[in-house]
Each structure stands twice: as C-alpha cells, then as structure tokens.
Amino acid sequence: MAVLDADKEGFLRSHRSLTQTAGRAARNVNGKVIFYADKMTDSMRMTIEETNRRREKQIKYNEEHGITPQQIKKARSSALTKEYTSISEARAYVEPDYSAMAAEPVPEYASKDDLKKKIEQTRKAMLAAAKKLEFLEAAQLRDQLMALEEKLK
C-alpha cells in the first residue's frame, strides 16, 4: 500500500490514520506500506515506531506458539452464483405433461368470470416461476397471460 504525500499533516495523514492504513496492509502476509514524503513527520515517525513495536510483539507470540503466518485459502464465489447453482442443480429437466392441458377448458368458450380467474392464476404462476429463477417458464406464462387478456377484451 502506498501513501502519497505522507509528509503533509492533516486528517488523513495523522498518526492514527497512518497507523490504521499500515495495520490494514499488515493483515496480508506479503503486505507492505510505503510512505512517499520529502521529510519525516512526527506522525510518520510515531506510526513506524508503533508498527515496529507491534511487529516485534507478534513475531515473539508466533515463535512461542509455533505459528507460521499463512495466507487464507478460500474458494471465491458470490452468493448469487451459489444460489443460482443450487437451484439449477436441484431441478432436472422434466418434459412437460401435455395430457393435463387437454383436460383444461378451452378459453375461447369460457365466460368472462372464468377468464378473469384464469388470468389471475396465470399471473400468480408467472410470478412464482420468476421468483424461482425459471425465466423460460415465466416468459411462456407471460405470453399466455397476454393472450388471455386479449380474449377478455
């Protein structure tokens, strides 16, 4: 981590801010802090002294307890990727059952009340499919919904 204009005193160049910056870099095994400055300020001197004091204390503790600093090894993945992967793995492709469709009443001959009920059922099914990230099914239901609404007119 590089701190530019480290010799300029101010809010972000105070002893406390520089120490926090150096501490953040120290969390990485290979972390380094470089202060770019024309002169050594009191804030820089205090930060370097504090960092050296903490480093000596940490090294002593590590030696006493047989600890070797290592970088964390963790797989990288986002929550959205995990969620989508688990949903798609859990759901295998199943051929649609067309036999159930033949038994449904034909919307062309349905009353307006029946059409309104069918529209509401289709809308709920579409939203449920979208919530489950089944976008192809949701799109098909949307098309059905639009056709039903057209017949209602």
Secondary structure, DSSP 4 states (H G I P E B T S, - for coil): -EETTTTS-SGGGSHHHHHHHHHHHHTSTT---EE--SS--HHHHHHHHHHHHHHHHHHHHHHHHT------------HHHHHHHHHHHH-------THHHHHSPPGGG--HHHHHHHHHHHHHHHHHHHHTT-HHHHHHHHHHHHHHHHHH-
